[in-house]
Amino acid sequence: MRNKLNEKLLVLANAQERMTYVSDIMEQWDNSQFNAEKIAYESINLADSVLNMSKEGYRLSLLLEECCKEMSMGTSADKYLRMTAFLEEIKSLFQNISEATTVENEICHQMEEEIANQRELQENIKSTLSQIGESLDVSVASTELILSEL
């Protein structure tokens, strides 16, 4: 009986060691999770900034187009048409940047939501592992008590 309890105690001790190892991995995961959250937050801020800058660039190109129309009175038709085409390209570019940044921003928000979901799952795993660890500790203590009484 004593040998069997010693064997079981070794198994439980091994399980406790593995729980320590899993706890270390969970800590590394926690750090990685924090870094992912930080990167997602920074990505959202960057996407917002680019979106605002592209909107401002588009607005300025509209103002420049208006100025060119006003100045076109004394300019040849050829120069006016070239300038208008150039401004249309600039407006199109800013519009494309704005659309791409809007999509990027949506992706960043989705990533942020997924990271939050992962955080919740991680917390559930940590809670379950803590309960398992406590059960192991009680099992080891009980086995040691039984062995000491034999």
Secondary structure, DSSP 8 states (H G I E B T S, - for coil): -HHHHHHHHHHHHHHHHHHHHHHHHHHHHHHHHHHHHHHHHHHHHHHHHHHHHHHHHHHHHHHHHHHHHHHGGGS-HHHHHHHHHHHHHHHHHHHHHHHHHHHHHHHHHHHHHHHHHHHHHHHHHHHHHHHHHHHHHHHHHHHHHHHHH-
